[in-house]
Amino acid sequence: MAVPQNRKTPSKRGMHRAHDFLTNPPLAIEPTTGEVHLRHHVSPTGFYRGKKVVRSKSE
């Protein structure tokens, strides 16, 4: 089993855990429909940056 030769200091341990916190994903509001969606993703109705880019099955 691997065992570290030297103990990790509290400062280095804190640096190791620095990215463990969770953040909310960035959201965007579609200008034409007002829907909230992930940034750089198509909205649920098929709009991206104000233009219809994906057709739904009903169209």
DOTIDREN-742200 format. One record per atom (N, C-alpha, C, O, CB): residue number from 1; chain; atom name; x, y, z. Coordinates in nm, 3 decimals. Atoms other than C-alpha are relative to their C-alpha. Glycine has a CB too. Layout:
+------+------+------+---------+---------+---------+
| loba | nulo | nupa |    east |   north |      up |
+------+------+------+---------+---------+---------+
|  NUM |    A |   CA |       X |       Y |       Z |
...
+------+------+------+---------+---------+---------+
//
This chain:
+------+------+------+---------+---------+---------+
| loba | nulo | nupa |    east |   north |      up |
+------+------+------+---------+---------+---------+
|    1 |    A |    N |   0.084 |  -0.118 |   0.000 |
|    1 |    A |   CA |   0.000 |   0.000 |   0.000 |
|    1 |    A |    C |   0.089 |   0.125 |   0.000 |
|    1 |    A |    O |   0.189 |   0.129 |   0.071 |
|    1 |    A |   CB |  -0.096 |  -0.001 |   0.122 |
|    2 |    A |    N |  -0.080 |  -0.122 |   0.009 |
|    2 |    A |   CA |   0.133 |   0.347 |  -0.088 |
|    2 |    A |    C |  -0.018 |   0.085 |   0.124 |
|    2 |    A |    O |  -0.131 |   0.110 |   0.167 |
|    2 |    A |   CB |  -0.036 |   0.079 |  -0.125 |
|    3 |    A |    N |   0.004 |  -0.085 |  -0.118 |
|    3 |    A |   CA |   0.221 |   0.562 |   0.212 |
|    3 |    A |    C |   0.089 |   0.121 |  -0.028 |
|    3 |    A |    O |   0.203 |   0.104 |  -0.072 |
|    3 |    A |   CB |   0.048 |  -0.078 |   0.130 |
|    4 |    A |    N |  -0.082 |  -0.116 |   0.026 |
|    4 |    A |   CA |   0.343 |   0.923 |   0.182 |
|    4 |    A |    C |   0.118 |   0.006 |   0.097 |
|    4 |    A |    O |   0.102 |  -0.022 |   0.216 |
|    4 |    A |   CB |  -0.083 |   0.127 |   0.010 |
|    5 |    A |    N |  -0.119 |  -0.006 |  -0.084 |
|    5 |    A |   CA |   0.696 |   0.972 |   0.313 |
|    5 |    A |    C |  -0.006 |   0.120 |   0.095 |
|    5 |    A |    O |   0.039 |   0.112 |   0.209 |
|    5 |    A |   CB |   0.125 |   0.007 |  -0.085 |
|    6 |    A |    N |   0.012 |  -0.119 |  -0.082 |
|    6 |    A |   CA |   0.621 |   1.323 |   0.442 |
|    6 |    A |    C |  -0.146 |   0.038 |   0.015 |
|    6 |    A |    O |  -0.227 |   0.018 |  -0.076 |
|    6 |    A |   CB |   0.081 |   0.117 |  -0.061 |
|    7 |    A |    N |   0.137 |  -0.039 |  -0.028 |
|    7 |    A |   CA |   0.304 |   1.455 |   0.602 |
|    7 |    A |    C |  -0.035 |   0.127 |  -0.079 |
|    7 |    A |    O |   0.047 |   0.217 |  -0.093 |
|    7 |    A |   CB |  -0.020 |   0.023 |   0.152 |
|    8 |    A |    N |   0.047 |  -0.118 |   0.073 |
|    8 |    A |   CA |   0.099 |   1.706 |   0.399 |
|    8 |    A |    C |  -0.042 |   0.107 |   0.101 |
|    8 |    A |    O |  -0.118 |   0.077 |   0.193 |
|    8 |    A |   CB |  -0.118 |  -0.037 |  -0.096 |
|    9 |    A |    N |   0.030 |  -0.108 |  -0.092 |
|    9 |    A |   CA |   0.074 |   2.043 |   0.576 |
|    9 |    A |    C |  -0.146 |   0.045 |  -0.017 |
|    9 |    A |    O |  -0.205 |   0.021 |  -0.123 |
|    9 |    A |   CB |   0.096 |   0.118 |  -0.021 |
|   10 |    A |    N |   0.138 |  -0.049 |   0.014 |
|   10 |    A |   CA |  -0.268 |   2.202 |   0.647 |
|   10 |    A |    C |  -0.018 |   0.096 |  -0.118 |
|   10 |    A |    O |  -0.124 |   0.098 |  -0.181 |
|   10 |    A |   CB |  -0.043 |   0.069 |   0.128 |
|   11 |    A |    N |   0.010 |  -0.093 |   0.113 |
|   11 |    A |   CA |  -0.193 |   2.469 |   0.387 |
|   11 |    A |    C |  -0.012 |  -0.076 |  -0.132 |
|   11 |    A |    O |  -0.098 |  -0.046 |  -0.214 |
|   11 |    A |   CB |   0.123 |   0.094 |  -0.003 |
|   12 |    A |    N |   0.005 |   0.079 |   0.123 |
|   12 |    A |   CA |  -0.124 |   2.216 |   0.112 |
|   12 |    A |    C |  -0.127 |  -0.083 |  -0.006 |
|   12 |    A |    O |  -0.182 |  -0.103 |  -0.115 |
|   12 |    A |   CB |   0.122 |  -0.091 |  -0.012 |
|   13 |    A |    N |   0.124 |   0.077 |  -0.003 |
|   13 |    A |   CA |  -0.423 |   2.008 |   0.223 |
|   13 |    A |    C |  -0.116 |   0.089 |  -0.042 |
|   13 |    A |    O |  -0.205 |   0.045 |  -0.115 |
|   13 |    A |   CB |  -0.024 |  -0.059 |   0.142 |
|   14 |    A |    N |   0.104 |  -0.094 |   0.040 |
|   14 |    A |   CA |  -0.643 |   2.317 |   0.186 |
|   14 |    A |    C |   0.005 |   0.030 |  -0.148 |
|   14 |    A |    O |  -0.100 |   0.044 |  -0.212 |
|   14 |    A |   CB |   0.013 |   0.128 |   0.079 |
|   15 |    A |    N |  -0.013 |  -0.024 |   0.144 |
|   15 |    A |   CA |  -0.506 |   2.382 |  -0.162 |
|   15 |    A |    C |  -0.051 |  -0.120 |  -0.079 |
|   15 |    A |    O |  -0.110 |  -0.103 |  -0.186 |
|   15 |    A |   CB |   0.147 |   0.028 |  -0.038 |
|   16 |    A |    N |   0.046 |   0.121 |   0.068 |
|   16 |    A |   CA |  -0.583 |   2.022 |  -0.257 |
|   16 |    A |    C |  -0.152 |  -0.004 |  -0.005 |
|   16 |    A |    O |  -0.211 |  -0.052 |  -0.102 |
|   16 |    A |   CB |   0.054 |  -0.126 |   0.072 |
|   17 |    A |    N |   0.145 |   0.004 |  -0.008 |
|   17 |    A |   CA |  -0.945 |   2.065 |  -0.148 |
|   17 |    A |    C |  -0.066 |   0.126 |  -0.055 |
|   17 |    A |    O |  -0.188 |   0.141 |  -0.041 |
|   17 |    A |   CB |  -0.043 |  -0.022 |   0.142 |
|   18 |    A |    N |   0.053 |  -0.130 |   0.040 |
|   18 |    A |   CA |  -0.990 |   2.410 |  -0.303 |
|   18 |    A |    C |  -0.110 |  -0.012 |  -0.104 |
|   18 |    A |    O |  -0.199 |   0.073 |  -0.106 |
|   18 |    A |   CB |   0.111 |   0.086 |  -0.053 |
|   19 |    A |    N |   0.098 |   0.011 |   0.108 |
|   19 |    A |   CA |  -1.197 |   2.287 |  -0.600 |
|   19 |    A |    C |  -0.117 |  -0.092 |   0.036 |
|   19 |    A |    O |  -0.199 |  -0.123 |  -0.050 |
|   19 |    A |   CB |   0.066 |  -0.050 |  -0.125 |
|   20 |    A |    N |   0.103 |   0.095 |  -0.037 |
|   20 |    A |   CA |  -1.426 |   2.056 |  -0.402 |
|   20 |    A |    C |  -0.137 |   0.063 |   0.021 |
|   20 |    A |    O |  -0.236 |  -0.010 |   0.030 |
|   20 |    A |   CB |   0.040 |  -0.071 |   0.124 |
|   21 |    A |    N |   0.129 |  -0.063 |  -0.023 |
|   21 |    A |   CA |  -1.702 |   2.314 |  -0.351 |
|   21 |    A |    C |  -0.085 |  -0.007 |  -0.127 |
|   21 |    A |    O |  -0.031 |  -0.018 |  -0.237 |
|   21 |    A |   CB |   0.018 |   0.146 |   0.046 |
|   22 |    A |    N |   0.091 |   0.008 |   0.113 |
|   22 |    A |   CA |  -2.010 |   2.307 |  -0.575 |
|   22 |    A |    C |  -0.049 |   0.140 |  -0.036 |
|   22 |    A |    O |  -0.075 |   0.222 |   0.052 |
|   22 |    A |   CB |  -0.118 |  -0.092 |   0.031 |
|   23 |    A |    N |   0.053 |  -0.128 |   0.046 |
|   23 |    A |   CA |  -2.124 |   2.601 |  -0.785 |
|   23 |    A |    C |  -0.122 |  -0.026 |  -0.087 |
|   23 |    A |    O |  -0.138 |  -0.134 |  -0.144 |
|   23 |    A |   CB |   0.109 |   0.081 |  -0.079 |
|   24 |    A |    N |   0.116 |   0.012 |   0.086 |
|   24 |    A |   CA |  -2.448 |   2.661 |  -0.967 |
|   24 |    A |    C |   0.043 |   0.018 |  -0.145 |
|   24 |    A |    O |   0.132 |   0.098 |  -0.173 |
|   24 |    A |   CB |  -0.109 |   0.104 |   0.038 |
|   25 |    A |    N |  -0.037 |  -0.017 |   0.140 |
|   25 |    A |   CA |  -2.430 |   2.623 |  -1.346 |
|   25 |    A |    C |  -0.045 |   0.136 |  -0.051 |
|   25 |    A |    O |  -0.149 |   0.187 |  -0.009 |
|   25 |    A |   CB |  -0.061 |  -0.113 |  -0.087 |
|   26 |    A |    N |   0.041 |  -0.130 |   0.052 |
|   26 |    A |   CA |  -2.440 |   2.950 |  -1.540 |
|   26 |    A |    C |  -0.124 |  -0.015 |  -0.089 |
|   26 |    A |    O |  -0.128 |  -0.101 |  -0.177 |
|   26 |    A |   CB |   0.115 |   0.065 |  -0.080 |
|   27 |    A |    N |   0.125 |   0.006 |   0.075 |
|   27 |    A |   CA |  -2.787 |   3.013 |  -1.681 |
|   27 |    A |    C |  -0.015 |   0.123 |  -0.086 |
|   27 |    A |    O |   0.041 |   0.228 |  -0.056 |
|   27 |    A |   CB |  -0.120 |  -0.014 |   0.095 |
|   28 |    A |    N |   0.028 |  -0.111 |   0.091 |
|   28 |    A |   CA |  -2.904 |   3.232 |  -1.966 |
|   28 |    A |    C |  -0.151 |   0.007 |  -0.024 |
|   28 |    A |    O |  -0.221 |  -0.093 |  -0.008 |
|   28 |    A |   CB |   0.077 |  -0.017 |  -0.135 |
|   29 |    A |    N |   0.141 |  -0.019 |   0.032 |
|   29 |    A |   CA |  -3.244 |   3.375 |  -2.060 |
|   29 |    A |    C |  -0.011 |   0.022 |  -0.151 |
|   29 |    A |    O |   0.054 |   0.111 |  -0.207 |
|   29 |    A |   CB |  -0.062 |   0.121 |   0.080 |
|   30 |    A |    N |   0.020 |  -0.012 |   0.145 |
|   30 |    A |   CA |  -3.357 |   3.328 |  -2.420 |
|   30 |    A |    C |  -0.075 |   0.130 |  -0.029 |
|   30 |    A |    O |  -0.183 |   0.152 |   0.027 |
|   30 |    A |   CB |  -0.079 |  -0.124 |  -0.056 |
|   31 |    A |    N |   0.065 |  -0.130 |   0.022 |
|   31 |    A |   CA |  -3.443 |   3.674 |  -2.557 |
|   31 |    A |    C |  -0.137 |  -0.008 |  -0.067 |
|   31 |    A |    O |  -0.221 |   0.078 |  -0.042 |
|   31 |    A |   CB |   0.089 |   0.086 |  -0.082 |
|   32 |    A |    N |   0.127 |   0.004 |   0.072 |
|   32 |    A |   CA |  -3.731 |   3.563 |  -2.781 |
|   32 |    A |    C |  -0.111 |  -0.064 |   0.084 |
|   32 |    A |    O |  -0.224 |  -0.015 |   0.083 |
|   32 |    A |   CB |   0.016 |  -0.077 |  -0.130 |
|   33 |    A |    N |   0.103 |   0.070 |  -0.076 |
|   33 |    A |   CA |  -3.915 |   3.321 |  -2.549 |
|   33 |    A |    C |   0.006 |   0.027 |   0.149 |
|   33 |    A |    O |  -0.093 |   0.004 |   0.219 |
|   33 |    A |   CB |   0.011 |  -0.147 |  -0.024 |
|   34 |    A |    N |  -0.014 |  -0.026 |  -0.142 |
|   34 |    A |   CA |  -3.784 |   3.423 |  -2.207 |
|   34 |    A |    C |   0.029 |  -0.123 |   0.083 |
|   34 |    A |    O |   0.020 |  -0.119 |   0.206 |
|   34 |    A |   CB |  -0.124 |   0.063 |   0.051 |
|   35 |    A |    N |  -0.029 |   0.123 |  -0.073 |
|   35 |    A |   CA |  -3.691 |   3.065 |  -2.117 |
|   35 |    A |    C |   0.140 |   0.003 |   0.058 |
|   35 |    A |    O |   0.230 |   0.068 |   0.005 |
|   35 |    A |   CB |  -0.015 |  -0.122 |  -0.093 |
|   36 |    A |    N |  -0.131 |   0.012 |  -0.064 |
|   36 |    A |   CA |  -3.403 |   2.986 |  -1.885 |
|   36 |    A |    C |   0.063 |  -0.131 |  -0.047 |
|   36 |    A |    O |  -0.001 |  -0.236 |  -0.044 |
|   36 |    A |   CB |  -0.012 |   0.005 |   0.156 |
|   37 |    A |    N |  -0.070 |   0.120 |   0.046 |
|   37 |    A |   CA |  -3.143 |   2.742 |  -2.021 |
|   37 |    A |    C |   0.147 |   0.014 |   0.032 |
|   37 |    A |    O |   0.192 |   0.122 |   0.071 |
|   37 |    A |   CB |  -0.022 |  -0.023 |  -0.153 |
|   38 |    A |    N |  -0.144 |  -0.004 |  -0.022 |
|   38 |    A |   CA |  -2.777 |   2.653 |  -1.984 |
|   38 |    A |    C |   0.065 |   0.087 |  -0.107 |
|   38 |    A |    O |   0.022 |   0.090 |  -0.222 |
|   38 |    A |   CB |   0.060 |  -0.141 |  -0.002 |
|   39 |    A |    N |  -0.070 |  -0.084 |   0.097 |
|   39 |    A |   CA |  -2.536 |   2.895 |  -2.148 |
|   39 |    A |    C |   0.062 |  -0.086 |  -0.108 |
|   39 |    A |    O |   0.108 |  -0.197 |  -0.080 |
|   39 |    A |   CB |   0.108 |   0.086 |   0.070 |
|   40 |    A |    N |  -0.056 |   0.068 |   0.117 |
|   40 |    A |   CA |  -2.415 |   2.789 |  -2.495 |
|   40 |    A |    C |  -0.074 |  -0.129 |  -0.033 |
|   40 |    A |    O |  -0.017 |  -0.217 |  -0.098 |
|   40 |    A |   CB |   0.146 |  -0.029 |   0.023 |
|   41 |    A |    N |   0.083 |   0.116 |   0.033 |
|   41 |    A |   CA |  -2.696 |   2.532 |  -2.518 |
|   41 |    A |    C |  -0.131 |   0.050 |  -0.061 |
|   41 |    A |    O |  -0.173 |   0.163 |  -0.037 |
|   41 |    A |   CB |  -0.026 |  -0.088 |   0.127 |
|   42 |    A |    N |   0.127 |  -0.032 |   0.060 |
|   42 |    A |   CA |  -3.018 |   2.529 |  -2.718 |
|   42 |    A |    C |  -0.108 |  -0.007 |   0.107 |
|   42 |    A |    O |  -0.104 |  -0.096 |   0.193 |
|   42 |    A |   CB |  -0.033 |  -0.095 |  -0.118 |
|   43 |    A |    N |   0.108 |   0.000 |  -0.097 |
|   43 |    A |   CA |  -3.330 |   2.614 |  -2.518 |
|   43 |    A |    C |  -0.093 |  -0.118 |  -0.028 |
|   43 |    A |    O |  -0.087 |  -0.177 |  -0.136 |
|   43 |    A |   CB |  -0.079 |   0.135 |  -0.004 |
|   44 |    A |    N |   0.090 |   0.116 |   0.022 |
|   44 |    A |   CA |  -3.599 |   2.344 |  -2.473 |
|   44 |    A |    C |  -0.092 |   0.013 |  -0.120 |
|   44 |    A |    O |  -0.134 |  -0.088 |  -0.176 |
|   44 |    A |   CB |  -0.083 |  -0.021 |   0.122 |
|   45 |    A |    N |   0.087 |  -0.016 |   0.116 |
|   45 |    A |   CA |  -3.811 |   2.495 |  -2.751 |
|   45 |    A |    C |   0.076 |   0.008 |  -0.131 |
|   45 |    A |    O |   0.014 |   0.023 |  -0.236 |
|   45 |    A |   CB |  -0.084 |   0.124 |   0.017 |
|   46 |    A |    N |  -0.079 |   0.003 |   0.123 |
|   46 |    A |   CA |  -3.522 |   2.492 |  -3.001 |
|   46 |    A |    C |   0.058 |   0.133 |  -0.043 |
|   46 |    A |    O |   0.105 |   0.145 |  -0.156 |
|   46 |    A |   CB |  -0.082 |  -0.052 |  -0.109 |
|   47 |    A |    N |  -0.056 |  -0.130 |   0.033 |
|   47 |    A |   CA |  -3.409 |   2.855 |  -2.991 |
|   47 |    A |    C |   0.143 |   0.011 |   0.052 |
|   47 |    A |    O |   0.174 |  -0.041 |   0.159 |
|   47 |    A |   CB |  -0.086 |   0.113 |   0.056 |
|   48 |    A |    N |  -0.136 |  -0.030 |  -0.043 |
|   48 |    A |   CA |  -3.045 |   2.965 |  -2.970 |
|   48 |    A |    C |   0.034 |   0.140 |  -0.047 |
|   48 |    A |    O |   0.034 |   0.167 |  -0.167 |
|   48 |    A |   CB |   0.102 |  -0.104 |  -0.055 |
|   49 |    A |    N |  -0.034 |  -0.140 |   0.026 |
|   49 |    A |   CA |  -2.949 |   3.333 |  -2.950 |
|   49 |    A |    C |  -0.105 |   0.069 |  -0.086 |
|   49 |    A |    O |  -0.072 |   0.144 |  -0.178 |
|   49 |    A |   CB |   0.137 |   0.009 |  -0.068 |
|   50 |    A |    N |   0.110 |  -0.069 |   0.068 |
|   50 |    A |   CA |  -3.290 |   3.444 |  -3.074 |
|   50 |    A |    C |  -0.045 |  -0.060 |  -0.130 |
|   50 |    A |    O |  -0.137 |  -0.008 |  -0.192 |
|   50 |    A |   CB |   0.037 |   0.138 |  -0.024 |
|   51 |    A |    N |   0.038 |   0.062 |   0.126 |
|   51 |    A |   CA |  -3.311 |   3.212 |  -3.375 |
|   51 |    A |    C |  -0.044 |  -0.143 |   0.024 |
|   51 |    A |    O |   0.008 |  -0.212 |   0.111 |
|   51 |    A |   CB |   0.118 |   0.005 |  -0.100 |
|   52 |    A |    N |   0.049 |   0.138 |  -0.009 |
|   52 |    A |   CA |  -3.500 |   2.886 |  -3.421 |
|   52 |    A |    C |   0.101 |  -0.089 |  -0.074 |
|   52 |    A |    O |   0.119 |  -0.074 |  -0.195 |
|   52 |    A |   CB |  -0.145 |  -0.015 |  -0.061 |
|   53 |    A |    N |  -0.102 |   0.083 |   0.062 |
|   53 |    A |   CA |  -3.231 |   2.622 |  -3.484 |
|   53 |    A |    C |  -0.039 |  -0.147 |  -0.005 |
|   53 |    A |    O |   0.021 |  -0.225 |  -0.080 |
|   53 |    A |   CB |   0.129 |   0.016 |   0.074 |
|   54 |    A |    N |   0.041 |   0.140 |  -0.003 |
|   54 |    A |   CA |  -3.410 |   2.295 |  -3.406 |
|   54 |    A |    C |  -0.151 |  -0.006 |  -0.020 |
|   54 |    A |    O |  -0.225 |   0.065 |   0.047 |
|   54 |    A |   CB |   0.041 |  -0.069 |   0.135 |
|   55 |    A |    N |   0.143 |   0.016 |   0.023 |
|   55 |    A |   CA |  -3.747 |   2.190 |  -3.540 |
|   55 |    A |    C |  -0.056 |  -0.104 |   0.096 |
|   55 |    A |    O |   0.009 |  -0.205 |   0.124 |
|   55 |    A |   CB |  -0.027 |  -0.041 |  -0.146 |
|   56 |    A |    N |   0.067 |   0.098 |  -0.084 |
|   56 |    A |   CA |  -3.989 |   2.011 |  -3.311 |
|   56 |    A |    C |  -0.076 |  -0.098 |  -0.088 |
|   56 |    A |    O |  -0.092 |  -0.075 |  -0.207 |
|   56 |    A |   CB |  -0.095 |   0.068 |   0.102 |
|   57 |    A |    N |   0.070 |   0.103 |   0.078 |
|   57 |    A |   CA |  -4.183 |   1.702 |  -3.419 |
|   57 |    A |    C |  -0.133 |   0.052 |  -0.050 |
|   57 |    A |    O |  -0.181 |   0.006 |  -0.154 |
|   57 |    A |   CB |  -0.021 |  -0.127 |   0.083 |
|   58 |    A |    N |   0.130 |  -0.050 |   0.041 |
|   58 |    A |   CA |  -4.507 |   1.899 |  -3.439 |
|   58 |    A |    C |   0.008 |   0.097 |  -0.119 |
|   58 |    A |    O |  -0.094 |   0.125 |  -0.182 |
|   58 |    A |   CB |  -0.067 |   0.068 |   0.116 |
|   59 |    A |    N |  -0.015 |  -0.094 |   0.112 |
|   59 |    A |   CA |  -4.365 |   2.140 |  -3.701 |
|   59 |    A |    C |   0.021 |  -0.070 |  -0.132 |
|   59 |    A |    O |   0.035 |  -0.005 |  -0.236 |
|   59 |    A |   CB |   0.116 |   0.094 |   0.024 |
+------+------+------+---------+---------+---------+
//
